[in-house]
């Protein structure tokens, strides 16, 4: 279980004014379930997501992974934590090195987890199949595939090292309806097969209702409602 | 009878890439009358943005464009360069897809909006400033005092998108072409942006490219595009709520609230001579090996052999 306990984040603006982006947020993310997060732009969803995968330090509060406090992990311990919590952003282009092929980016992720070549190619086939990413595109560069294809690749890459939790920050908002449906179904099948816990941020209420087990609503940095 | 704002006739756009020819638009006919709003929907790569660029004659260097585009009766591809520059912005205003690259990163957003208004409307700086402030406020970019002075990198994607929309809605362009203007906006700001855009159709016309069929429904008409062809076009209510083309029906079934079933198989790079949707269609028959034309049926135009009146 990935837990946020009374997490707050305060930014100091250039004017010197203080701004509380996240206020006292607590949530539990369980393995094998999809937790939705909705709310207007600027309400603190993405900040919460960045804190949950420790890409951003919280001002106060704790992050617990299986009841172990990871809030102050650094270096080795932090990279160990990141292995179990991955994040995918709205725009996949930033997740790939523009100078290397998609296959290279996959093997980089695999190398980080010390996979053998055999296991890697098995994992690659398996993931590409569930995300419907055509294997013939593996040797292309990020600029040579469409946005939808690259987003699928970004999700494949984030799952390569078998994380326990995956945070998705509006993964389908750039995509057309058919591609959105395809990717969403792919993600749901992986949640079931690998029993991964997902935090899914979206603006699309219909999508949230279709994919999530539980939805949290945020407003002005606070959790206001649950359904 | 309302005057015609835009009239597109048999528009064909071909790109030359590595020796091979890629056809992006394959005979598009489209009319937009004064006061009309049209939503243009379809999967990525179906040619929606190419159509927008072709209307503004932005593809001259990169593609072969055939056919005719009339803006208020004037042929866009025959006019002198000076006249063309006059029409871009003042006559036809494009809201491009990526607001992150549309603004100069080194200048304040509010100042850039004012400059645009000043240039298009030919008014003095103070008037332009007050007009951009009013428009930014209307689009919910509050507190305007702060957002006006912001640099692009200090704004979120949604705020930049609305700033771009402000450029189009603050000026009196006769035709606004908005390329996915509601992408990434939350429900509240999406509603504000849509209302502002639709209001521009009052003194001209609006063409809105979108993936979001719920937003499309707010336009009077909706056109569905597949592989560079219009396949279904008519009143939004009929096209979206009572679709008849198998492709439109597939898009509707992809919506999360309508089953979230993707359209099977991928778009073929070489669609062959018959119906372009043939390889993915679940209603295909022998007739579909021949290319269908748009026919008027059940209150809208449809490009399908298997739809009966």
Interface residues (C-beta under 8 A of the other chain):
Chain A: X39 X40 X41 X42 X90 X134 X146 X147 X148 X170 X173 X174 X175 X176 X177 X178 X179 X180 X181 X182 X184 X185 X203 X204 X205 X206 X207 X209 X210 X211
Chain B: X42 X43 X44 X45 X156 X157 X158 X159 X183 X184 X185 X186 X187 X188 X189 X190 X211 X213 X250 X251 X254 X255 X256 X257 X260 X261 X262 X263 X266
